[in-house]
């Protein structure tokens, strides 16, 4: 497999690194390097340490020597999550309440980062960090990207270097990429694979950096395992037979592993198979073969990402930086149940001239043990694995343990600012900045609690509020208006898979929590856009 190091000129990188750090203190900087690794459309249970049968030894090793969170949350969809992760704000506060595909003509849903927010790169760069990114941006609008308007591209939002795509999806074998602010096409040599290009460029940033000058912040935002189903033959072949046992058996096996490792209590209940998914044994052999292949390709995409994470970790080891690097791994939303089928051929074989998704049938497996998928605010749409690895900062006695306290990706900004001794600004470039919404996770690194309070969601009329063990949640179908009568109440400690609606048993609590959500949503401008969502190129 050829690498993409030719996209990252060594002399250019060295010059930028030296210039960006010329005023740094000549004394050794003991602050940690930081790496945020974001998977795309990956379900809660897909990686090995969260119950999956996909081979992810490098991700699992991070968990074995770090922390896993039982309950950590994203924002249910790609663009909102990325905006929230980068800014430490709720998506609507950053201008990304919906998607980059369209400007809803309302500030909360304008489709690109606004000027009332700063990014992780802005904050850490101002504190002397060298900032770089590899992968998927997706927080500038499609209109801006198509017109090559660079105002909201990575280098204009705090990053020193960038290699990747500014949009939301791409053919894995043929990519129109952005290198810093320049444009290029991937080589048509049959060896290029975008997941490996993301990993190799990230590893190159790490290897080539001068750590005597400043610590590094790296944002590695993969497109794996977002559709299309594209993977390398050698990786697909590992999984060809594994998925022929079917989703019903695999869901049970995943759930048993999750309970055995402590992710769920012994009394937790596996949600039933989605009513839109048939029993595996009811399918004719040709359909079983097709869906086994879809999942094999999907698994191969995650496997390739894990391989690349291994190379990133090796680059840190080679530079003697692994022990003093804070690494966080998570996913942007729950499993994707969308039906996508285009391309020149319809055969499901993972090649470049196909363009397929793995469908609701397999998404239901990825969401184990939850119901629902990306778009929605049930646990299957918003629950993400979070793995934190930081040998110099996490108590060794906590290695391979689980954090009981729930968190949200708005906490990543607070955590990075805390660990990096960076100041989150009140004003930036003449604009008042919305106050940081999250709390630092660093107390968890020594077994303490963060004190996280109420946490809010809204996407396409699907709302939720988590406050302690209680959660209200709604499901708004595509094209339907939000219905306040649909609000359900769940006890997440007794019922982590949201099987029991307690709203009729405890209407007062339900009403109080919905009132609290409404109170939050007004100044956050969430409700302004709720009636206007329509599906436009959902990526």
Secondary structure, DSSP 8 states (H G I E B T S, - for coil): ----GGGS-HHHHHHHHHHHTTTS-SS---S-EEEEEEESS--TT-SGGGT--S--HHHHHHHHTSEEESSEE--SSHHHHHHHHHHSS-HHHHTBSS-TT---SSTTBSSS--TT---HHHHHHHTT-EEEEEEE---S-HHHHHTT--TTSGGGGT-SEEEEESSS---SSS-EEEETTEEEE---SS---HHHHHHHHHHHHHHH--TTT--EEEEEE--TTSSS----HHHHHTTTTGGGG-HHHHHHHHHHHHHHTTSS-TT-------TTS--GGGS-HHHHHHHHHHHHHHHHHHHHHHHHHHHHHHHHHHTT-STTEEEEEEESSS------EEES----S--TTEEE--HHHHHHHHTTT----TTS-SHHHHEE-EEEE-TTTS-GGGTTEEE-S-EETTHHHHHHHHHTT----SEETTEE--------SGGGGGT-------EEEEETTEEEEEETTEEEE----TT----GGG-EEEETTT-TT-----TTTTHHHHHHHHHHHHHHHHHTT-GGGTT----SS--
